Amino acid sequence: MVSKLREAIMKINADFVKDLQGDGGFSKLCELMKGTIGTFSSAECSSGMNYIAFTSWCNFGLYDIDFGWGKPMWVSCVGSSNDSETVFLNTIILMDTRSGDGIEAWVRLDQEDMTMLAQDKELLDFASFDLSPI
């Protein structure tokens, strides 16, 4: 697994970044993610390990960005059409709330794990499942 990770990191260079820019860049990134997740999934199946990817977009200032039509009311993450379900499965993305006094957690798990998480009493003491924060 470490050697595969090392190989993947070495592929990130100026040509790689240029290839992701412009039209079709997001689709190329999704394809790359599918391949990476495929590697993790095959390792998961063969070794019995589970994985969840965590990332934080906190303090990126996403609510301060103005593209010309005003600052956003709500920032979210999206996937690529129907493929987003499989591309970003087992992923947790943390983001600031609009008010800046909290953190949203965008959680992508399979249905069984999401059902268990939504019923976790200890989690519900500290968090709420608010699907519409606007």
N, C-alpha and C positions, 0 to 999 in steps of 0.2 A: 504494500500500500504506500509506503514512504517513497519508494522509487517512482511509482506512478505520479504521486504528488509533485515530486521533484521535476519529473519530465514536463508536467503540465505548467509549472511555474516558469520553466525555461522557455516555453513557447510564447510567453507574454513579452512582446517587444514592440517597436514602433510600427512594424508592418501589421501585427496583430491588432493593435489599437486602431490603426487607419482603416482596416477592414471592417471594424465595427461601427465606424462613423458613416453618416449619410443614410440614404434609403436602404432599407433592408438590414441595417445594423442590429436592430432589436431582434429580428428573426434569426440572424446569425448567432446572437448571444443565446437565444433560447435553445437553438440546436446544440450549441456548445454545452449548455447546462444539462440538456438531456443526456449527452455523452458522459458528462461528469457524474451525474446522478446514476447512470447505468453502471458506472464503475463502482460506486458506493453500494448500489443495490446488489451487484453480483458478489461483492465482498461480504455484505451483510448476510446474504443467503448462505454463503459457504462457511462463514465463521460463526454464525448465530448472533452477530452483534447488531444492535440497533443504533441509529444515528439521528440526530436532530441538528440542523444548522441554525445557529443564532447569529444575528447581526443587529447592530444598532445604528439607526439614522438620527439619534438624538443629537442635539446641538449642531445640526447641519444648517439651521436657519431656514428651513423649507417654508415656513409661514411668512418670512420676510421677503421672499422673492416676488417681484412684480414683472410679468412679461408684457405689460402694457394694458391690461384690462383689470388691474387691481391685484391685491394680495389674495391668495386662496382662502376660501372659507374652510376647506377641509383638504388635507393631504392624505393620500392613500397609496398603496402599492397595487400594481396590477400585473396580470400575467398576459400571455399571448393567446387570445381566444379560448377555445376549449382546452388547449394544451396546458393552460396554467394549472389545472388540477394536478397533473402529473409532474410537470416541470418543477414546481415549487413545493411539492409535498414534503412533509417533515421539516418545515422551515418556520422560524419565529423571527419576525422583524419588529424591533422596538422603535417607536417614534414619539416625539414630543406631542402633547396635545396643543390645540390652538392657543389656549390660555397660558400655556407654558408651566402649569402647576401639576402636571401629571404625565403619564406615559401610556401610550396605546401599544398594545401587543397584537400584531397581526400574526395569527397562528394558523398554520396549514398542516393538518394531520389527517389521517384517514378517518372515516366516519366512526369507527369503533373507538379510537383514541379520543376523538372530539367529544363523543358522548360521555366517556368517562371523565374527561376534563371539566365538562360543563356541570357535572354533578359532584365535583370535589368540594366538600364542605370547607376545608381549610382555605382553598383558593377563593371561594366565594366570600369568605370573611374579609378579604383584602381587595377583591376585584369585582367588576361587574361586566356582564356581557351586554354591551350597548352597541347594537348594530347600526345606529344612526346618531352619531355624535353632533350633528348639525343642529 
